[in-house]
Amino acid sequence: MDADFCPMTQVRDKAVLVLSKWFRAQRSFEEDDHIKVWKALFYCMWMSDKRLVQEELADKIADFIHVFPTLEQAKLFLKTFYSTMHREWPVIDRLRLDKFYNLMRSMQREMFVLLAENKWNQGLVRDFNSIMSAGPLHVGCARRTTLAQRPRQGRPLPPLPSRVKLTSLYANSNA
């Protein structure tokens, strides 16, 4: 089915447009509201299929940073994006990693565009640096539990014999 004619894509595009208009109209938007919106956007991204649809959706989501009426709202949007990614990252499977890497790149790019539009205002740069330092660049982020560290369900894998040489395994697989 072509992505342009898929009913889910049309519904998603309409929802993104409505959300953009809603963001513009909001004067006071609390952190809890941003977190709820990011939860929905995260699963919107999760459910997107096909590379072009994912890239377009990531760009549209990242463009939201420019529609807020104040810079404070844009900063809060970026901060809650990183907290959402931090919270949800362990459940992202290997098949969905690329789409979320793309979303992160798009968000990062639009953050730099916003900084450039504001002529690299030192206070704004400092604020974004603190968001990055508390978010993806925080030292504690690397210590999060990943799916690989979680206990496996089902039968455990048998242990390798203690004296297995990798070269002999490789030679046997090519024979």
Residue, then its C-alpha position, 0 to 999 in steps of 0.5 A: m500500500d502506498a504511504d500517501f494513500c494509507p489511511m493511518t498516514q492521513v490520520r497521523d498527518k491530520a493529527v500532527l497539523v491539529l497538534s501544531k495549531w494547538f501548540r500555537a494557541q497554548r500560553s501556559f503549558e506545564e511540564d506534565d502536559h509536555i510529558k503526556v504529549w511526548k508519550a503520544l508522539f513517542y508511540c506515534m513514531w513507534m507505529s510509523d512504518k516505512r523509511l520515508v514516513q518515519e523521516e517525514l514524521a521525525d521532521k514534523i515532530a522536530d518542527f514543533i519546537h518552532v511553533f511554541p509562542t515562547l522560547e520557554q515552551a520550546k525549551l521545555f519541549l526539548k527537555t521533555f523529549y530527552s526525558t521521554m527518550h531516557r525513560e523509553w529507550p530500554v524498550i526500543d527494540r533493534l528493529r525500531l532503533d533507526k527511526f528513533y535515532n532519526l528522531m533524535r537527529s531531527m530534534q538536535r538539528e532543529m535545536f541548532v536552527l532555533l539557536a541560529e534564529n536567535k543569533w546564538n543568544q548566550g543565555l539560550v545557548r547556556d539553557f540548551n547546554s544545561i538541558m543537554s547536560a542533564g539529558p543525553l549527555h548526563v553521566g548517569c545515562a550510560r548506566r541505565t539498564t538495557l534490554a541486554q542486561r535484563p534477565r531472559q525469559g524462557r530457557p537460558l542459553p547453554p554456557l560455552p565450553s571453557r576452552v573454546k577457541l574462536t578461531s576453531l569456531y570460525a574455521n568450522s563454520n566455513a567448512 
